[in-house]
Amino acid sequence: LSSPHLTFAMDTEVMSLDLKNRGPVGNGLVTCLTIYAGPSLDTGMAPKGSAIFIDNLDSSCDLLLEMSEFLESSKYNKIWHNYGFDRHVMYNVGVDLKGFKGDTMHMARLE
């Protein structure tokens, strides 16, 4: 992911969290992270422009930690879907997100 000129769209999926009774701080299990940066992203592992899907379950548990350098870097612009939630659940697994440039939940409210 050595493309600091790109903007990355980011989203997590989480399980084991009942939001009616508990918040995301210290709770929930991040099951996956999806990253998309448009047609020019070339990971060298998939067709150019493919989304990156990081499984974090079962034998892949803690795979997100392998992405820490990217996720904790301000060098890469990242737009999240529900950043406040994602920031908490990622911090729960030991990742301190940096490079925040926007949140689609907030953008949806703009007129």
C-alpha positions as CSV (number, residue, x, y, z in Angstrom):
1,L,0.0,0.0,0.0
2,S,2.8,2.4,-0.8
3,S,0.4,4.9,-2.5
4,P,0.2,8.0,-0.2
5,H,-1.4,10.0,-3.0
6,L,-4.5,7.8,-2.9
7,T,-7.5,8.2,-0.5
8,F,-8.5,4.9,1.1
9,A,-12.1,4.0,1.9
10,M,-12.2,2.0,5.1
11,D,-14.8,0.0,7.0
12,T,-14.9,-2.7,9.7
13,E,-17.4,-5.4,10.5
14,V,-17.8,-6.4,14.2
15,M,-19.5,-9.2,16.1
16,S,-20.1,-10.0,19.8
17,L,-21.4,-6.5,20.5
18,D,-24.9,-5.7,21.6
19,L,-25.1,-2.0,21.0
20,K,-28.4,-1.7,22.9
21,N,-26.6,-2.7,26.1
22,R,-22.9,-1.8,25.6
23,G,-20.8,0.6,23.6
24,P,-17.8,-0.3,21.5
25,V,-15.2,0.9,24.0
26,G,-13.5,-2.3,25.2
27,N,-16.2,-4.5,23.5
28,G,-16.8,-6.3,20.2
29,L,-14.6,-8.4,17.9
30,V,-13.4,-7.0,14.6
31,T,-14.2,-9.7,12.1
32,C,-12.9,-8.0,9.0
33,L,-11.6,-4.8,7.5
34,T,-12.3,-3.7,4.0
35,I,-10.1,-1.2,2.1
36,Y,-10.8,0.4,-1.3
37,A,-8.8,3.1,-3.1
38,G,-10.1,3.1,-6.6
39,P,-9.0,1.7,-9.9
40,S,-5.3,2.8,-9.6
41,L,-4.5,0.8,-6.4
42,D,-2.0,-1.9,-7.2
43,T,-1.2,-4.3,-4.4
44,G,0.7,-6.7,-6.5
45,M,-1.4,-9.5,-5.2
46,A,-4.8,-9.0,-7.0
47,P,-6.1,-7.3,-10.1
48,K,-5.5,-3.6,-10.1
49,G,-8.3,-1.7,-8.5
50,S,-9.4,-4.6,-6.3
51,A,-10.7,-4.0,-2.8
52,I,-8.7,-5.5,0.0
53,F,-10.6,-7.7,2.4
54,I,-8.8,-8.6,5.6
55,D,-10.3,-11.5,7.5
56,N,-9.7,-11.4,11.3
57,L,-11.4,-14.6,12.4
58,D,-10.3,-18.0,13.4
59,S,-6.8,-18.8,12.0
60,S,-6.6,-15.2,10.7
61,C,-7.2,-13.8,14.2
62,D,-4.8,-10.8,14.8
63,L,-4.1,-10.4,11.1
64,L,-5.2,-6.7,11.5
65,L,-2.0,-6.2,13.5
66,E,0.0,-6.9,10.4
67,M,-1.6,-3.8,8.9
68,S,-0.7,-1.5,11.9
69,E,2.0,0.4,10.0
70,F,-0.5,1.5,7.3
71,L,-3.4,2.0,9.7
72,E,-1.4,4.0,12.2
73,S,0.2,6.2,9.6
74,S,-0.9,9.8,9.0
75,K,0.9,9.5,5.6
76,Y,-2.2,7.8,4.1
77,N,-5.6,9.6,3.8
78,K,-8.4,7.4,5.1
79,I,-12.2,8.0,4.9
80,W,-14.1,5.7,7.3
81,H,-17.7,4.7,7.5
82,N,-18.6,5.4,11.1
83,Y,-15.1,6.4,12.2
84,G,-16.0,6.9,15.9
85,F,-17.2,3.3,16.2
86,D,-14.3,1.9,14.0
87,R,-11.7,3.9,16.0
88,H,-12.9,2.3,19.3
89,V,-13.1,-1.3,18.0
90,M,-9.7,-1.1,16.2
91,Y,-8.2,0.4,19.4
92,N,-9.6,-2.7,21.2
93,V,-7.4,-4.9,19.0
94,G,-4.3,-2.7,19.6
95,V,-4.5,-0.4,16.5
96,D,-4.4,3.4,17.0
97,L,-5.9,4.7,13.8
98,K,-4.2,7.8,12.1
99,G,-4.7,9.5,8.8
100,F,-8.4,10.4,9.3
101,K,-9.7,12.6,6.4
102,G,-13.5,12.0,6.7
103,D,-16.4,9.9,7.9
104,T,-19.2,8.9,5.5
105,M,-21.8,8.9,8.3
106,H,-21.1,12.6,8.9
107,M,-20.8,13.4,5.2
108,A,-24.3,11.9,4.6
109,R,-25.7,14.6,6.9
110,L,-24.2,17.5,4.9
111,E,-26.4,19.5,2.6
